[in-house]
Amino acid sequence: MYAHDNTESAVDWDSLPPAERVDAAAEAFRMLGDATRLRLLWLLCGGEYDVTTLAGHLDAPRPAVSQHLAKLRLAGLVTQRRDGRRAVYAARGGHVRRLLAEALGAAAHHLQGLPDHD
């Protein structure tokens, strides 16, 4: 399903956003430029996981998954909390889920050769 933009009327497209906001968004997009991090974030949009479980889903080494999660945390896309001795991770909120859904929806449209709709 392709999400629709319901906030367009609230956005002032004629004024540039503050530089620090643009920089933070650019960093978040850089973090999403890696297929492994996109897959991790997809899983984390569905619930909380620890590193071992995520590594199993991705068939990837735990240290590599930990490094990807650290980058996603620094970009503000993922949260971490302690559950006893283990750390569990989750997507940071609805805005992250919508961003990921839009990105993968746009990719599906592109791959299927569907026309853009506004």
N, CA and C of each residue as an Amber inpcrd file, in Angstrom:
protein
   354
   0.8440000  -1.1700000   0.0000000   0.0000000   0.0000000   0.0000000
   0.8920000   1.2350000   0.0000000   0.5070000   2.2160000  -0.7580000
   1.2690000   3.4490000  -0.8760000   0.6030000   4.5040000  -0.0150000
   1.3260000   5.0190000   0.9570000   0.7590000   6.0140000   1.8740000
   0.5070000   7.3290000   1.1490000  -0.5070000   8.0310000   1.5890000
  -0.8270000   9.3350000   1.0090000  -0.3940000  10.4370000   1.9520000
   0.0200000  11.5490000   1.3920000   0.5010000  12.6730000   2.1900000
  -0.6800000  13.5180000   2.6310000  -1.0180000  13.4290000   3.9020000
  -2.1260000  14.2110000   4.4470000  -1.6570000  15.5000000   5.0880000
  -0.3430000  15.7530000   5.1100000   0.1750000  16.9210000   5.8050000
   0.6180000  18.0130000   4.8440000   0.4230000  17.8210000   3.5510000
   0.9480000  18.7630000   2.5720000   0.4610000  20.1870000   2.8200000
  -0.7780000  20.3640000   3.2350000  -1.2880000  21.7080000   3.4530000
  -0.5810000  22.3970000   4.6220000   0.0330000  21.6230000   5.5290000
   0.7080000  22.2010000   6.6870000   2.1830000  22.4940000   6.4250000
   2.6770000  22.1490000   5.2470000   4.0920000  22.3300000   4.9360000
   4.2730000  23.5860000   4.0960000   5.2300000  24.4120000   4.4890000
   5.5620000  25.6150000   3.7250000   6.7250000  25.2690000   2.8020000
   6.4090000  24.8860000   1.5700000   7.4250000  24.4460000   0.6140000
   8.2190000  25.6120000   0.0460000   7.8270000  26.8380000   0.3260000
   8.5420000  28.0140000  -0.1900000   9.6630000  28.4790000   0.7300000
   9.7110000  27.9490000   1.9600000  10.7500000  28.3370000   2.9160000
  11.5900000  27.1090000   3.2530000  12.8930000  27.2870000   3.2280000
  13.7800000  26.1740000   3.5730000  13.7140000  25.8870000   5.0670000
  13.7560000  24.6060000   5.4380000  13.7940000  24.2760000   6.8600000
  15.1490000  24.6570000   7.4560000  15.2330000  24.7220000   8.7750000
  16.5110000  25.0680000   9.4200000  17.6200000  24.0830000   9.0210000
  18.8370000  24.5930000   8.9490000  19.9810000  23.7980000   8.5000000
  20.1870000  22.5490000   9.3520000  20.0330000  22.6670000  10.6790000
  20.2530000  21.4960000  11.5250000  19.2390000  20.3940000  11.2490000
  18.0210000  20.7630000  10.8660000  17.0020000  19.7700000  10.5200000
  17.3470000  19.0890000   9.2050000  17.8150000  19.8660000   8.2320000
  18.2300000  19.2970000   6.9490000  19.4100000  18.3550000   7.1540000
  20.3730000  18.7530000   7.9730000  21.5390000  17.9100000   8.2480000
  21.1280000  16.5950000   8.9150000  20.2140000  16.6580000   9.8720000
  19.7550000  15.4440000  10.5580000  19.0050000  14.5280000   9.5900000
  18.1970000  15.1060000   8.7210000  17.4710000  14.3040000   7.7280000
  18.4370000  13.6630000   6.7360000  19.4510000  14.4240000   6.2960000
  20.4430000  13.8730000   5.3720000  21.1810000  12.7060000   6.0140000
  21.5060000  12.8200000   7.2890000  22.1810000  11.7230000   7.9980000
  21.2680000  10.5010000   8.0870000  19.9910000  10.7140000   8.3700000
  19.0460000   9.5950000   8.4290000  18.9590000   8.9060000   7.0640000
  18.8960000   9.6910000   5.9890000  18.8520000   9.0870000   4.6520000
  20.1410000   8.3450000   4.3260000  21.2790000   8.8560000   4.7830000
  22.5440000   8.1310000   4.5890000  22.4800000   6.7690000   5.2730000
  21.9120000   6.7350000   6.4660000  21.7990000   5.4690000   7.1880000
  20.8630000   4.5000000   6.4690000  19.8670000   5.0300000   5.7800000
  18.9290000   4.1880000   5.0410000  19.4700000   3.7790000   3.6760000
  20.6570000   4.2640000   3.3320000  21.2730000   3.9270000   2.0550000
  21.9560000   2.5700000   2.0520000  21.8130000   1.8080000   3.1210000
  22.4250000   0.4930000   3.2300000  21.3160000  -0.5590000   3.3210000
  21.3740000  -1.5810000   2.4690000  20.3090000  -2.5860000   2.4130000
  20.1550000  -3.3420000   3.7370000  21.2500000  -3.6350000   4.4090000
  21.1520000  -4.3390000   5.6960000  20.4320000  -3.4800000   6.7220000
  20.7420000  -2.1920000   6.7600000  20.0590000  -1.3110000   7.7210000
  18.5810000  -1.1600000   7.3710000  18.2530000  -1.1500000   6.0810000
  16.8320000  -1.1030000   5.6980000  16.1080000  -2.3550000   6.1850000
  16.7280000  -3.4980000   6.0230000  16.1130000  -4.7450000   6.4950000
  15.9600000  -4.7440000   8.0150000  16.9980000  -4.2940000   8.7250000
  16.9150000  -4.1990000  10.1810000  15.7660000  -3.2950000  10.6050000
  15.7130000  -2.1380000   9.9960000  14.6720000  -1.1860000  10.3660000
  13.2910000  -1.7350000  10.0580000  13.1670000  -2.4750000   8.9560000
  11.8830000  -3.0930000   8.6110000  11.4340000  -4.0200000   9.7410000
  12.3410000  -4.8820000  10.1890000  12.0020000  -5.7850000  11.2850000
  11.6470000  -5.0100000  12.5480000  12.4150000  -3.9630000  12.8430000
  12.1900000  -3.1850000  14.0570000  10.9100000  -2.3640000  14.0070000
  10.4030000  -2.1140000  12.8270000   9.0980000  -1.4400000  12.7200000
   7.9710000  -2.3640000  13.1630000   8.2240000  -3.6570000  13.1470000
   7.2140000  -4.6230000  13.5500000   7.2700000  -5.0210000  15.0150000
   8.3340000  -4.6510000  15.7100000   8.4300000  -5.0090000  17.1170000
   9.8340000  -4.8530000  17.6490000  10.0140000  -5.2780000  18.8810000
  11.3090000  -5.1870000  19.5420000  12.0910000  -6.4820000  19.3360000
  13.4040000  -6.3260000  19.1280000  14.2750000  -7.4850000  18.9440000
  15.6160000  -7.2320000  19.6110000  16.2700000  -8.3080000  20.0180000
  17.6390000  -8.2020000  20.4830000  18.5840000  -8.4990000  19.3100000
  19.8730000  -8.2690000  19.5260000  20.8490000  -8.4070000  18.4530000
  20.9080000  -9.8430000  17.9290000  20.8620000 -10.8060000  18.8280000
  20.9550000 -12.2040000  18.4120000  19.7990000 -12.5900000  17.4980000
  18.5980000 -12.1820000  17.8540000  17.4270000 -12.4920000  17.0310000
  17.5250000 -11.8110000  15.6740000  17.9270000 -10.5400000  15.6760000
  18.0710000  -9.8170000  14.4020000  19.1280000 -10.4630000  13.5210000
  20.2530000 -10.8460000  14.1190000  21.3210000 -11.4960000  13.3550000
  20.8100000 -12.7910000  12.7300000  19.9930000 -13.5320000  13.4630000
  19.4110000 -14.7610000  12.9240000  18.4900000 -14.5040000  11.7520000
  17.6510000 -13.4780000  11.8560000  16.7430000 -13.1360000  10.7520000
  17.5000000 -12.7320000   9.4980000  18.6000000 -12.0290000   9.6760000
  19.3560000 -11.5130000   8.5330000  20.4750000 -12.4490000   8.0930000
  20.7010000 -13.5200000   8.8500000  21.8170000 -14.4160000   8.5790000
  23.1100000 -13.6100000   8.4750000  23.3220000 -12.7750000   9.4760000
  24.4780000 -11.8730000   9.5150000  25.1920000 -12.0390000  10.8560000
  26.4790000 -11.7440000  10.9080000  27.2020000 -11.8340000  12.1770000
  26.6980000 -10.8040000  13.1960000  26.6410000 -11.2130000  14.4570000
  26.1800000 -10.3160000  15.5240000  26.9570000  -9.0050000  15.5800000
  28.3130000  -9.0190000  15.4650000  29.0320000  -7.7380000  15.5340000
  28.6190000  -6.7700000  14.4240000  28.3730000  -7.2930000  13.2400000
  27.9410000  -6.4280000  12.1280000  26.5680000  -5.8320000  12.4080000
  25.6580000  -6.6590000  12.9330000  24.3150000  -6.1670000  13.2730000
  24.4080000  -5.1080000  14.3640000  25.2480000  -5.3320000  15.3660000
  25.4350000  -4.3450000  16.4330000  25.9290000  -3.0140000  15.8820000
  26.8620000  -3.0580000  14.9440000  27.3780000  -1.8220000  14.3450000
  26.2920000  -1.0920000  13.5600000  25.4950000  -1.8330000  12.8200000
  24.3940000  -1.2080000  12.0710000  23.3880000  -0.5720000  13.0250000
  23.0650000  -1.2790000  14.1050000  22.1180000  -0.7340000  15.0840000
  22.6620000   0.5330000  15.7360000  23.9460000   0.5670000  16.0210000
  24.5510000   1.7650000  16.6150000  24.3990000   2.9590000  15.6700000
  24.6080000   2.7360000  14.3930000  24.4630000   3.8210000  13.4130000
  23.0120000   4.2850000  13.3230000  22.0840000   3.3440000  13.3250000
  20.6660000   3.7120000  13.2770000  20.2520000   4.4730000  14.5370000
  20.8210000   4.1090000  15.6870000  20.5380000   4.8380000  16.9280000
  21.0650000   6.2580000  16.8550000  22.3000000   6.4200000  16.3750000
  22.8910000   7.7560000  16.2680000  22.0890000   8.6550000  15.3300000
  21.4940000   8.0530000  14.3120000  20.6730000   8.8250000  13.3730000
  19.2760000   9.0940000  13.9250000  18.9490000   8.5520000  15.0940000
  17.6470000   8.7950000  15.7020000  16.5260000   7.9530000  15.1320000
  16.8560000   6.8550000  14.4530000  15.8350000   6.0260000  13.8270000
  15.4270000   4.8280000  14.6890000  16.2680000   4.4830000  15.6640000
  16.0620000   3.2960000  16.4880000  16.2600000   3.6620000  17.9570000
  15.4720000   3.0310000  18.8190000  15.6540000   3.1780000  20.2550000
  16.1690000   1.8660000  20.8450000  16.7760000   1.9720000  22.0160000
  17.2780000   0.7990000  22.7240000  16.8180000   0.8880000  24.1670000
  16.4520000  -0.2570000  24.7200000  16.1470000  -0.3290000  26.1490000
  16.7080000  -1.6360000  26.6770000  16.9520000  -1.6510000  27.9750000
  17.4820000  -2.8460000  28.6220000  16.3290000  -3.7330000  29.0800000
  16.4890000  -5.0180000  28.8580000  15.5480000  -6.0220000  29.3490000
  16.3910000  -7.0620000  30.0720000  16.6240000  -6.8120000  31.3510000
  17.5560000  -7.6510000  32.0950000  18.9670000  -7.3940000  31.6070000
  19.6310000  -8.4270000  31.1410000  21.0180000  -8.3010000  30.6810000
  21.1190000  -8.0130000  29.1870000  20.0220000  -8.0610000  28.4810000
  20.1010000  -7.8510000  27.0380000  19.4870000  -6.5080000  26.6430000
  19.9530000  -6.0110000  25.5310000  19.4020000  -4.7770000  24.9620000
  18.4090000  -5.1570000  23.8800000  17.2700000  -4.4920000  23.8800000
  16.2870000  -4.7040000  22.8200000  16.0960000  -3.3930000  22.0630000
  15.8540000  -3.5270000  20.7840000  15.7800000  -2.3900000  19.8760000
  14.4090000  -2.3260000  19.2310000  14.0050000  -1.1130000  18.8500000
  12.7330000  -0.8990000  18.1510000  12.8740000   0.3520000  17.2880000
  12.0290000   0.4550000  16.2710000  11.9590000   1.6870000  15.4820000
  11.4990000   2.8100000  16.4020000  11.9420000   4.0180000  16.1260000
  11.7210000   5.1320000  17.0520000  10.2900000   5.6500000  17.0800000
   9.4480000   5.2920000  16.1580000   8.0650000   5.7550000  16.2040000
   7.3860000   5.6630000  14.8550000   6.1690000   6.1670000  14.8330000
   5.3650000   6.1170000  13.6200000   5.9830000   6.8360000  12.4440000
   6.7070000   7.9270000  12.7070000   7.3210000   8.6640000  11.6050000
   8.3800000   7.8130000  10.9040000   9.0950000   6.9740000  11.6590000
  10.0970000   6.0950000  11.0530000   9.3980000   5.0210000  10.2240000
   8.3170000   4.4610000  10.7480000   7.5560000   3.4550000   9.9850000
   7.0050000   4.0490000   8.6970000   6.4760000   5.2600000   8.7780000
   5.9270000   5.8940000   7.5630000   7.0210000   6.1880000   6.5510000
   8.1770000   6.6530000   7.0210000   9.3030000   6.9310000   6.1340000
   9.7290000   5.6650000   5.4030000   9.8700000   4.5700000   6.1370000
  10.2820000   3.3120000   5.5320000   9.2150000   2.7900000   4.5630000
   7.9550000   2.8860000   4.9540000   6.8690000   2.4430000   4.0680000
   6.8510000   3.2570000   2.7760000   7.0510000   4.5580000   2.8860000
   7.0780000   5.4080000   1.6930000   8.2530000   5.0540000   0.7870000
   9.4380000   4.8570000   1.3780000  10.6260000   4.5410000   0.5940000
  10.4550000   3.2230000  -0.1520000   9.9620000   2.2010000   0.5400000
   9.7890000   0.9050000  -0.1080000   8.5940000   0.9050000  -1.0490000
   7.5910000   1.7110000  -0.7560000   6.4710000   1.8670000  -1.6910000
   6.9110000   2.5400000  -2.9790000   7.7450000   3.5660000  -2.8640000
   8.2720000   4.2400000  -4.0520000   9.1410000   3.2860000  -4.8630000
   9.9260000   2.4500000  -4.1750000  10.7600000   1.4650000  -4.8690000
   9.8940000   0.4580000  -5.6190000   8.8110000   0.0130000  -5.0060000
   7.9060000  -0.9330000  -5.6720000   7.2950000  -0.3060000  -6.9140000
   6.8780000   0.9550000  -6.8120000   6.3250000   1.6420000  -7.9770000
   7.3630000   1.7160000  -9.0900000   8.5850000   2.0600000  -8.7400000
   9.6490000   2.1700000  -9.7250000   9.9130000   0.8250000 -10.3890000
  10.0240000  -0.2330000  -9.5970000  10.3220000  -1.5590000 -10.1310000
   9.1880000  -2.1030000 -11.0090000   7.9580000  -1.7420000 -10.6800000
   6.8100000  -2.2120000 -11.4370000   6.4850000  -1.3070000 -12.6120000
   7.2100000  -0.1940000 -12.7350000   6.9670000   0.7430000 -13.8330000
   5.6450000   1.4660000 -13.7300000   5.1520000   1.6330000 -12.5160000
   3.8650000   2.3160000 -12.3060000   4.0680000   3.8260000 -12.3700000
   3.0840000   4.5510000 -12.8550000   3.2030000   6.0140000 -12.9060000
   3.1060000   6.6110000 -11.5070000   3.7430000   7.7580000 -11.3360000
   3.6410000   8.5020000 -10.0790000   2.2410000   9.0690000  -9.9720000
   1.7640000   9.1790000  -8.7550000   0.4660000   9.8270000  -8.5320000
   0.6110000  10.7890000  -7.3690000   0.1180000  11.9740000  -7.5500000
   0.1650000  13.0150000  -6.5150000  -1.2080000  13.4030000  -6.0900000
